[in-house]
């Protein structure tokens, strides 16, 4: 039997490594670890749970105890993983993707997200995509057309307009600016 523990702010492969190191240091055995979730081989004692929670907080993470927070974190993790870590193009319908992965109605999930996070899930998607655009612009390996295609924008013009709405500058201005305002993924809202 396995016991799942949900962890907030696990948004990249390095986060998995950091949480894995914490688990090993505390000698807590686990069977698998992925973004936002650890499967333990046995339940945590209250003492181990407290130690684990303290060490997670030191590293910028936290345990998620209530179901609503777990769902929101799972939504964020699915989205971040797909946008930032998947080699696939993003030619998907987000509502279908999220509801299929969480086995819940998208309207419910979207409403829950908005009520807790104070932005819509759709705006969160846009903000994450714009952060990915910034990253790809900085890498300077793809043209803006290729970036638009990769992130499933209908056109370069649409990508540029959305980029300007979110950042206050065009992709070209961003590329030329000395200060390329990138954010860590867990700070994107």
C-alpha positions as CSV (number, residue, x, y, z in Angstrom):
1,X,0.0,0.0,0.0
2,X,1.2,3.5,-0.7
3,X,0.5,6.9,0.9
4,X,0.5,10.0,-1.1
5,X,1.8,13.3,0.2
6,X,1.2,16.5,-1.8
7,X,3.8,19.2,-1.8
8,X,3.4,22.9,-2.9
9,X,5.9,24.7,-5.1
10,X,7.4,21.6,-6.7
11,X,7.6,22.9,-10.3
12,X,10.7,21.5,-11.9
13,X,13.1,18.5,-12.0
14,X,15.4,20.2,-9.5
15,X,12.5,20.5,-7.1
16,X,12.1,16.7,-7.3
17,X,15.8,16.3,-6.5
18,X,15.6,18.7,-3.6
19,X,12.6,16.9,-2.1
20,X,14.2,13.5,-2.7
21,X,17.3,14.7,-0.8
22,X,15.1,15.8,2.1
23,X,13.4,12.4,2.2
24,X,16.7,10.6,2.2
25,X,18.2,12.8,4.9
26,X,15.2,12.1,7.1
27,X,15.3,8.4,6.2
28,X,11.7,8.5,5.0
29,X,11.2,5.7,2.4
30,X,9.2,6.4,-0.7
31,X,8.3,4.5,-3.9
32,X,8.0,7.4,-6.3
33,X,8.3,11.1,-6.6
34,X,6.9,13.5,-9.2
35,X,6.0,17.1,-9.5
36,X,3.8,18.0,-6.5
37,X,3.5,14.5,-5.1
38,X,5.5,11.8,-3.2
39,X,4.3,8.3,-2.7
40,X,5.5,7.0,0.6
41,X,5.8,3.3,1.5
42,X,4.2,3.9,4.9
43,X,2.4,6.7,6.6
44,X,4.4,9.4,8.3
45,X,4.5,9.5,12.1
46,X,3.5,12.9,13.6
47,X,7.2,13.5,14.5
48,X,8.4,12.7,10.9
49,X,5.6,14.7,9.4
50,X,6.7,17.7,11.5
51,X,10.4,17.3,10.6
52,X,9.5,16.8,6.9
53,X,7.3,19.9,6.9
54,X,10.1,22.0,8.5
55,X,12.7,20.8,6.0
56,X,10.4,21.4,3.1
57,X,9.7,25.0,4.3
58,X,13.5,25.6,4.5
59,X,13.7,24.6,0.9
60,X,10.7,26.7,-0.2
61,X,8.1,24.0,-0.3
62,X,5.2,23.1,1.9
63,X,2.9,20.2,2.6
64,X,-0.6,20.5,1.4
65,X,-3.2,19.0,3.7
66,X,-6.6,20.0,2.5
67,X,-8.3,18.6,-0.7
68,X,-9.0,22.0,-2.3
69,X,-5.3,23.1,-2.0
70,X,-4.2,19.7,-3.4
71,X,-6.4,20.1,-6.4
72,X,-5.2,23.6,-7.1
73,X,-1.6,22.5,-6.8
74,X,-2.2,19.6,-9.1
75,X,-3.7,21.9,-11.7
76,X,-0.7,24.2,-11.5
77,X,1.7,21.2,-11.6
78,X,0.0,19.7,-14.7
79,X,0.1,23.0,-16.5
80,X,3.7,23.9,-15.6
81,X,4.9,20.5,-16.5
82,X,3.1,20.6,-19.9
83,X,4.2,24.2,-20.8
84,X,7.7,24.2,-19.4
85,X,9.0,20.7,-19.4
86,X,7.2,18.8,-22.2
87,X,8.9,18.6,-25.6
88,X,5.4,18.3,-27.2
89,X,3.8,21.3,-28.9
90,X,0.9,22.7,-26.9
91,X,-1.9,21.9,-29.4
92,X,-4.3,20.9,-26.7
93,X,-7.5,22.1,-25.1
94,X,-6.6,23.0,-21.5
95,X,-10.0,22.4,-20.1
96,X,-10.0,18.8,-21.4
97,X,-6.4,18.2,-20.4
98,X,-7.0,19.3,-16.8
99,X,-10.4,17.6,-16.3
100,X,-9.1,14.3,-17.9
101,X,-6.0,14.3,-15.6
102,X,-7.9,15.1,-12.4
103,X,-11.1,13.3,-13.3
104,X,-13.2,16.3,-12.3
105,X,-15.4,18.8,-14.1
106,X,-13.4,21.7,-15.5
107,X,-16.0,24.3,-14.5
108,X,-15.7,23.1,-10.9
109,X,-11.9,23.1,-11.0
110,X,-11.7,26.5,-12.7
111,X,-14.1,28.0,-10.2
112,X,-12.2,26.5,-7.3
113,X,-8.9,27.9,-8.7
114,X,-10.4,31.4,-9.1
115,X,-11.9,31.5,-5.7
116,X,-8.6,30.6,-4.0
117,X,-5.9,32.1,-6.2
118,X,-7.7,35.4,-7.0
119,X,-7.0,35.0,-10.7
120,X,-8.7,32.8,-13.3
121,X,-7.1,29.6,-14.4
122,X,-7.1,30.9,-17.9
123,X,-5.0,33.9,-16.8
124,X,-2.7,31.5,-15.0
125,X,-2.3,29.6,-18.3
126,X,-1.5,32.8,-20.2
127,X,1.0,33.9,-17.6
128,X,2.8,30.6,-17.7
129,X,2.9,30.6,-21.5
130,X,4.3,34.1,-21.5
131,X,7.0,33.0,-19.0
132,X,7.9,30.2,-21.4
133,X,8.0,32.7,-24.3
134,X,10.4,34.8,-22.3
135,X,12.6,31.8,-21.7
136,X,12.6,30.8,-25.4
137,X,13.4,34.4,-26.4
138,X,16.3,34.5,-24.0
139,X,17.7,31.1,-25.3
140,X,17.6,32.7,-28.8
141,X,17.3,29.3,-30.6
142,X,13.8,29.7,-32.1
143,X,12.3,32.5,-34.2
144,X,9.2,34.2,-32.9
145,X,7.2,32.2,-35.5
146,X,8.6,29.0,-34.2
147,X,7.8,30.0,-30.6
148,X,4.2,30.9,-31.5
149,X,3.8,27.5,-33.2
150,X,5.4,25.6,-30.3
151,X,3.1,27.3,-27.8
152,X,0.0,26.9,-30.0
153,X,-0.6,30.6,-30.7
154,X,-2.7,31.2,-33.8
155,X,-0.2,33.8,-35.1
156,X,2.9,35.8,-34.2
157,X,0.6,38.9,-34.0
158,X,-1.6,37.2,-31.4
159,X,1.4,36.1,-29.4
160,X,2.9,39.6,-29.5
161,X,-0.3,41.2,-28.4
162,X,-0.7,38.9,-25.5
163,X,3.0,39.3,-24.6
164,X,2.6,43.1,-24.5
165,X,-0.6,42.9,-22.4
166,X,1.2,40.8,-19.8
167,X,4.7,42.3,-19.8
168,X,4.1,45.9,-21.1
169,X,6.6,45.4,-23.9
170,X,6.7,43.6,-27.2
171,X,8.8,40.4,-27.6
172,X,11.4,42.4,-29.6
173,X,11.6,45.1,-26.9
174,X,12.0,42.3,-24.3
175,X,14.8,40.7,-26.3
176,X,16.6,44.0,-26.6
177,X,16.1,45.0,-23.0
178,X,19.0,44.8,-20.7
179,X,16.8,43.6,-17.9
180,X,14.9,40.5,-19.0
181,X,12.3,40.2,-16.3
182,X,12.0,36.4,-15.9
183,X,10.3,35.0,-12.9
184,X,10.7,31.7,-11.1
185,X,7.8,29.4,-12.0
186,X,6.3,29.4,-8.6
187,X,6.2,33.2,-8.7
188,X,4.1,33.4,-11.9
189,X,0.5,34.4,-11.2
